[in-house]
Every structure is written in C-alpha cells, then in structure tokens.
Amino acid sequence: MGERLGWRVATEAALYGPEGFYRRPEGPGAHFRTSVHASPLFAEAVARLLCRVDEALGRPRALDFVDMAAGRGELVTGVLAALPADVASRARGYAVEVAGRPAGLDHRIEWLAEPPKGITGLLFANEWLDNVPVDVAEVDSAGVPRLVLVRRDGRERLGEPVSGPAARWLARWWPLPAEEGLRAEIGLPRDEAWAAAVATVGRGLAVAVDYAHSAGARPPFGTLTGFREGREAAPVPDGSCDITAHVALDACALPGGRVLTQRDALRALDISGARPPLALASTQPAAYVRALASAGEAAELTATGGLGDFGWLLQPVGIAAGTPDTPLDGLLVDVPDHEEQ
C-alpha cells in the first residue's frame, strides 16, 4: 500500500493484472456505458463503414473485422449481425481482449489477446486508447514538470523530473507552462500502441474512437479519472475501478491519419438523429414510435457535449481515401489532412 509508482505502472497492474479491473467477470459494461451500449445503431454504422472498406478493397474473398478492447464482444457481435448477406458470408470477426472469452459468444468470432497480423478490412478500437496506461506529469514550485507517483490507495507525491522521450513528447504535444500545479498525461505509450495496432493492418482502415483533446485545447490539469458502477470516481489504482484519461488523438495519428468528431462520422454513416415526419404518426403509428425511438438513440450518439464530441481517428492503410472516386470519401470529405509527424 505504501509503495509509490508512476501512474503508468500502477494503472497497468490495477487494470490488467491477475486481479485487475478488466479481468472481472461482470465486464466493463457493468461500470460504464459506451456508444456500443447506448444503441445498436452504433454497430450498424460501423457495419456500414466495414461495407465501404470492403468496396474500397475490391470485395476481397475474406474480409476482417477486428474489435479492439472488445469487452464482452458486444460490438463485433452487432457488426456481424448488421452486415448484408453478401458481405457477412465473407466476413471474419475477431475480438481482442485481455479477459477470457465470454460464454455463449457467437462461434464465428475468434477471441484473441492480440490482434491478428495482416488484416484485410477494418480494425476498430472503441474506447481502447483511453485505457492504455500513461504517466502523469505535474509542474512543481520551481516550474519543473515532474512525474507523479501514486500509492495503491491513490495518494500522490511528485517524483523525478520528466526526462528522455517522455520529456520530448511533452515538449512537442503538451508543453506545460512553468506554473505550479499544472498537469499533463504523457501520451507516448498510446502513440506507440496505436502504431503497433495499425501495423497489423495489411490493407484497409484502422479507426480509434475516444474521448479526445487536441493541441491548443489541452486541459490544464489533465483528465485522469475513475469509473465504478456507472459513476465517475476518484482514480484509485487498487483494481476496484476503471482508470482512464482522454486521448491526444492528434499525437497518435500517423501520416495520412485524420481526426473528426463522432457527430460528423456518424452523420456520414447515415446516423442523424432527425425526428421522423409527424404525418407518419397518423398513417403508421407503430412505425412512427419505432422511428422516434431510433431518432432519440441517434441523438444521444451525436450529442454536443456528450458522445458526439468523441474523436474518430481514421488511418487508411494501402487504400485510397478522401478522393472523389473512393467509397470512403463520404466519411473523409472536408476533413483536413493531419500534419505529418
């Protein structure tokens, strides 16, 4: 309890150790609600994206869908179920998760600890990078950024000055003014994790969806927090809660990667949240009620100040994207190219 570690090491043990939070039998869905849990419309939109990738790839004989940080396989299950028959017959589903395979999961879904190599299709990481552990830096009274050390009960103190690659990452992506108490999460491990995930894609698209911030709008005191049983909680690295921090998606992006909001991405995938015409209520009341419920779910997925503000990082690999003649153009149009690192 008294040993103090950097937040990265402490979080790694708390989330993924033998008794870690993500190995609990109830799964993360019992503690927090993602877009996947909010509505089946999300999986349907991802299925549409997979179909567009399929077209861009020239309809290969085998089409891969990889669900990174799959929880209990909810997204990959929903995506496979939403595919049209001609695509579903060629689709292969993979769930990547540290926990064991849940009972009753569709036998077509392969359960893995690491993504397969040479993917042809779509790798989709929904709220994965925010759970890749990172160290925290805080500016001391002399204006020097130092690593924050933490005990298992959550008590902190400052350690050594940030140095080496971590210091260079801070200087490039999250420079801290010399003002005591300012904090930053050092996102270098996430950049490396994302690059490794993208490297498993032979041809296709990799997408990361997460709470995000970008250069020029970094939160001055960081975003490290916890979640337990549906409520935000103090981040305590004892395995009792999720520990998460928003992602600097602009730093993660590789050359050619583009970042847009979930709102824009889902609207490009035909999720708008528009109310059905009122005339439908009198002519087809049951259909109107269904359409109204669907519109409410879509509105939640695209809401300003909520899920719609999530960032989507799109990383095409070996396929054209953003040109007038590609099926992906409807998703990427008018999104500026990311600055190459």
Secondary structure, DSSP 8 states (H G I E B T S, - for coil): ----EEHHHHHHHHHHSTT-GGGSTT-GGGT---HHHH-HHHHHHHHHHHHHHHHHTT--SSEEEEEET-TTTHHHHHHHHHS-HHHHTTEEEEEE-SS---TT--TTEEEESS--SSEEEEEEEES-GGGS--EEEEE-TTS-EEEEEE-TTS-EEEEEE--HHHHHHHHHH----S-TT-EEEE-HHHHHHHHHHHHTEEEEEEEEEE-B--TT---TB---EEEETTEEE---SSSSSEEE--B-HHHH--TT-EEEEHHHHHHHTT-------THHHHH-HHHHHHHHHHHHHHHHHT-TTTGGG-EEEEEEESS--SSTTSTTHHHHTT-------
